[in-house]
């Protein structure tokens, strides 16, 4: 499940609707979105669609931004007397827990356990599917604690089965000896990019460079995908911001690997193709601030033999904030088996 998937739907429906004087969107209209005076993105929807001209249709301005409280709710865990963290099952949570959500919950658990520490990296391996309708637990094991370096292992368990594990590295910033970083890719600015309707279940607002849609199967482009992300209202919670990046670092690369291959897209995932994230690594270079636009730049460097690998980076205000990589299974299922 992607973070906020079921919450997002109820949140969007719960916003108040105000009629406007804008031209009603139609199925043939190329854009059903507008940017409000508050700078946020809104989806336009006709409330009283009718074949008759009267009454005039009322237009709802529905925020596309998923409230960050929905994301925080997905990170909430219960701690038992033995120090184990629990995520309680929910019947409406989808078939499988999204890998990025598991890693974000791991970050949340470590942040509760060691709130004064600073997350430097997380390396996650996903062995078995986690069913979110059932309870699952996170066991936090502090392996080493030092003034400059700390190491934590977190195991995700469900029904006495190890489903995922992560090695978390902690450490404070220190005086510089050398200083260099990779330049920001030359891409269109967030204000020049269209809204990404395919990521409405991600917390915050998303805009894609070039309007690339990872769901589509009728395209063949280079395996490069860039998305602008921001989460108004996230605040100065450093652990929450890093949890967002850990989550989002898992959201884009499987679809990026499919971009060069016409006839395949994320719309086929768990339907005609098997797309399963097996491992991800995220390294933080600076403290993120996601209330302003952040660029997630993704490149798939290999796909073959049933596997895909890619790398990505997060930039804020022209500076490199985080780097990540991911390995995933990409395999045929159903009619695509012979084609691949």
C-alpha positions in Angstrom: 0.0 0.0 0.0 1.2 3.5 -0.8 1.2 5.8 2.2 -2.1 7.4 2.8 -3.9 5.4 0.0 -7.1 4.8 1.8 -6.8 7.9 4.0 -6.3 10.1 1.0 -9.6 9.2 -0.5 -11.5 10.1 2.6 -9.5 13.3 3.1 -10.2 14.5 -0.4 -13.9 13.9 -0.1 -13.9 15.6 3.3 -12.7 19.0 2.0 -15.3 21.7 1.6 -16.2 22.6 -2.0 -16.6 26.1 -3.2 -18.1 27.0 -6.5 -16.1 29.3 -8.8 -16.5 31.2 -12.0 -14.0 29.1 -13.9 -15.0 27.3 -17.0 -16.3 23.8 -16.3 -13.8 21.0 -17.1 -15.0 18.5 -19.7 -13.7 15.0 -20.7 -12.0 16.6 -23.7 -10.3 19.3 -21.7 -6.5 18.8 -21.4 -6.3 20.1 -17.9 -8.6 19.6 -14.9 -6.3 21.4 -12.4 -5.7 24.9 -11.2 -3.3 26.6 -8.8 -4.9 28.6 -6.1 -3.8 31.9 -4.5 -2.4 29.8 -1.7 0.1 28.2 -4.1 -1.5 24.7 -3.7 -2.8 22.5 -6.4 -6.5 21.9 -6.9 -8.4 19.4 -9.0 -11.5 20.7 -10.7 -14.6 18.5 -10.6 -18.2 19.1 -11.7 -20.6 18.5 -8.9 -24.0 18.6 -10.7 -23.2 17.4 -14.2 -26.3 17.6 -16.4 -27.2 17.3 -20.0 -29.3 20.5 -19.6 -27.7 23.9 -19.7 -29.5 24.9 -16.5 -28.7 25.0 -13.8 -25.1 26.0 -14.4 -22.7 23.3 -13.2 -21.0 23.9 -9.8 -17.3 23.4 -9.8 -15.5 21.8 -6.8 -11.9 22.8 -6.1 -10.6 19.7 -4.4 -7.1 19.9 -3.0 -4.8 17.3 -4.6 -2.5 17.7 -1.7 -2.9 14.8 0.8 -2.9 16.3 4.3 0.5 15.5 6.0 -1.5 14.3 9.0 -2.5 11.3 6.9 1.2 10.4 6.3 1.9 10.9 10.0 -1.0 8.6 10.9 0.6 5.8 8.8 3.7 6.1 10.9 2.0 5.7 14.2 3.1 2.6 16.1 2.2 1.1 19.5 5.0 0.2 21.9 4.6 -2.7 24.2 6.3 -3.4 27.5 9.0 -5.4 25.8 10.0 -2.4 23.6 8.6 -3.9 20.4 6.6 -1.6 18.1 3.3 -2.7 16.6 1.3 -1.6 13.6 -2.3 -2.7 14.1 -4.1 -4.3 11.2 -6.7 -2.4 9.3 -9.3 -4.1 7.0 -9.3 -1.3 4.4 -5.5 -1.0 4.1 -5.0 -2.9 0.8 -3.5 -6.2 -0.1 0.2 -5.6 0.7 2.1 -3.0 2.7 4.3 -0.9 0.4 8.0 -1.4 0.9 8.6 2.3 1.2 6.0 2.5 4.0 7.7 -0.3 5.9 11.0 1.6 5.7 9.3 4.8 6.8 7.8 3.1 9.8 11.3 1.7 10.6 12.6 5.3 10.6 9.7 6.3 12.8 10.4 3.6 15.3 14.1 4.5 15.5 13.2 8.2 15.9 11.0 7.4 18.9 13.7 5.2 20.4 16.6 7.6 19.8 15.0 11.0 19.2 18.3 13.0 19.7 20.2 11.0 17.1 20.4 11.9 13.4 19.7 9.4 10.7 22.6 9.0 8.2 21.4 6.0 6.2 19.0 3.1 6.0 19.6 -0.2 4.1 16.4 -2.3 3.8 15.8 -5.8 2.6 12.2 -7.0 1.9 11.9 -10.8 2.0 8.2 -11.5 2.4 5.0 -9.6 1.8 3.4 -7.9 4.8 -0.4 -8.0 4.9 -1.6 -4.7 6.5 -5.0 -6.1 7.5 -3.0 -8.1 10.1 -0.9 -6.9 13.0 2.9 -6.7 12.4 5.7 -5.7 14.7 9.1 -3.9 14.5 11.9 -5.0 16.8 14.5 -2.3 17.4 17.9 -3.6 18.4 20.7 -1.1 19.2 23.9 -2.7 18.0 26.3 0.2 18.8 26.0 3.6 20.3 28.9 6.1 20.1 29.3 9.9 20.0 30.0 9.8 16.2 28.4 6.5 15.1 25.4 4.5 16.0 24.0 1.3 14.4 20.5 -0.1 14.8 18.9 -3.2 13.4 15.2 -3.3 12.9 13.3 -6.5 12.0 9.7 -6.4 10.7 7.8 -9.5 11.8 4.3 -10.9 11.1 3.0 -14.1 12.4 6.5 -15.1 13.7 7.9 -14.7 10.2 10.7 -12.3 9.3 9.3 -10.1 6.5 11.9 -7.3 6.3 15.0 -6.1 8.0 17.0 -2.9 8.0 20.4 -1.6 9.1 20.1 2.0 10.3 23.2 4.2 10.6 23.2 7.2 13.0 25.7 10.0 13.3 26.0 13.8 13.7 27.4 16.3 11.2 31.1 17.1 11.7 33.7 19.7 10.6 34.4 19.5 6.9 37.7 18.2 5.5 36.7 18.3 1.8 33.6 19.6 0.1 32.0 18.6 -3.2 28.7 17.3 -4.5 26.9 16.3 -7.7 25.3 19.1 -9.6 21.5 19.4 -9.8 20.2 18.0 -13.1 19.0 20.5 -15.6 15.3 20.0 -15.6 12.2 22.2 -15.7 11.3 24.0 -12.5 8.4 22.9 -10.4 6.3 25.9 -11.6 6.8 24.8 -15.2 5.7 21.2 -14.6 2.2 19.7 -14.7 0.5 18.1 -11.7 1.0 14.3 -11.4 -2.4 12.8 -11.1 -0.9 9.3 -10.8 0.6 10.1 -7.4 -2.5 11.4 -5.7 -2.0 8.8 -3.0 1.4 10.3 -1.9 1.4 12.8 0.9 1.9 16.3 -0.3 2.1 17.6 -3.9 3.8 16.0 -6.8 4.7 17.5 -10.3 6.5 15.5 -13.0 9.1 16.9 -15.3 7.9 16.5 -18.9 4.6 15.2 -17.8 5.9 11.6 -17.7 3.3 9.2 -16.4 4.8 6.0 -15.0 1.5 4.2 -15.2 1.2 4.5 -19.0 2.2 1.5 -21.2 1.9 3.4 -24.5 5.3 5.1 -24.4 9.0 4.4 -25.0 11.4 7.0 -23.5 14.7 7.0 -21.7 14.7 5.4 -18.2 14.9 8.7 -16.4 12.2 10.2 -14.3 12.1 13.5 -12.3 9.4 14.6 -9.9 9.1 17.7 -7.8 7.7 17.0 -4.3 6.6 19.3 -1.4 4.7 18.8 1.8 3.2 22.0 3.1 2.6 21.8 6.8 5.2 19.1 7.5 7.0 21.5 9.9 10.5 21.2 11.3 10.2 17.5 12.3 13.5 16.1 11.0 12.6 12.5 11.5 9.3 12.9 9.7 11.0 14.6 6.7 13.5 11.8 6.5 10.7 9.2 6.7 9.0 10.9 3.7 12.2 10.7 1.6 12.8 7.0 2.6 9.2 6.3 1.6 9.4 8.2 -1.7 12.8 6.7 -2.6 10.9 3.5 -3.2 8.0 5.0 -5.2 9.6 5.9 -8.6 12.3 3.5 -9.7 10.3 0.4 -10.7 8.2 2.5 -13.1 11.3 4.2 -14.4 12.7 0.9 -15.4 9.7 0.3 -17.6 9.8 3.6 -19.4 11.8 2.4 -22.4 9.6 -0.6 -23.0 6.4 0.2 -24.9 3.5 -2.0 -23.8 4.5 -2.0 -20.2 3.8 0.4 -17.4 3.0 0.5 -13.7 -0.7 0.1 -14.7 0.3 -3.6 -15.2 2.0 -4.1 -11.8 0.4 -7.0 -9.9 -1.7 -7.7 -12.9 0.3 -8.8 -15.9 3.7 -8.2 -14.5 5.4 -8.9 -11.2 7.0 -5.7 -9.7 8.4 -6.4 -6.3 10.9 -4.2 -4.4 13.5 -6.4 -2.8 16.1 -3.9 -1.4 16.6 -0.2 -1.0 19.3 2.1 0.4 18.9 5.7 1.3 21.8 7.9 2.4 21.3 11.4 3.9 23.8 14.1 3.3 21.9 17.0 4.8 18.7 17.6 6.8 15.8 17.8 4.4 13.1 20.5 4.4 10.2 19.3 2.4 7.9 22.2 2.9 9.5 23.7 -0.2 9.9 22.0 -3.6 12.4 19.1 -3.6 13.5 17.4 -6.8 13.6 13.5 -6.9 15.7 12.5 -9.9 15.6 8.8 -10.8 17.6 6.8 -13.4 17.2 3.0 -14.0 20.7 1.8 -14.8 19.9 -1.9 -15.5 16.9 -4.1 -16.3 17.2 -7.8 -17.3 17.1 -11.4 -16.2 14.0 -10.6 -14.2 15.6 -7.8 -12.1 15.9 -4.0 -12.3 18.3 -1.6 -10.5 18.3 2.1 -10.3 19.7 5.1 -8.5 18.2 8.4 -7.4 18.9 11.7 -5.7 17.0 14.4 -3.8 17.9 18.1 -4.3 16.7 21.1 -2.4 17.6 24.7 -3.3 20.4 23.5 -5.6 22.0 21.2 -3.0 22.2 17.4 -2.8 20.2 16.3 0.2 20.0 12.5 -0.2 21.0 9.7 -2.5 19.3 6.3 -2.9 19.3 3.0 -4.8 16.9 0.2 -5.3 16.7 -3.4 -6.6 13.4 -4.9 -7.7 12.0 -8.0 -9.4 10.4 -7.3 -12.8 9.0 -10.4 -14.2 6.2 -11.5 -16.6 2.9 -12.7 -15.4 0.1 -13.8 -17.6 0.1 -12.7 -21.3 3.5 -10.9 -21.0 5.3 -14.1 -20.1 6.3 -15.0 -23.6 7.0 -11.4 -24.7 9.6 -11.0 -22.0 
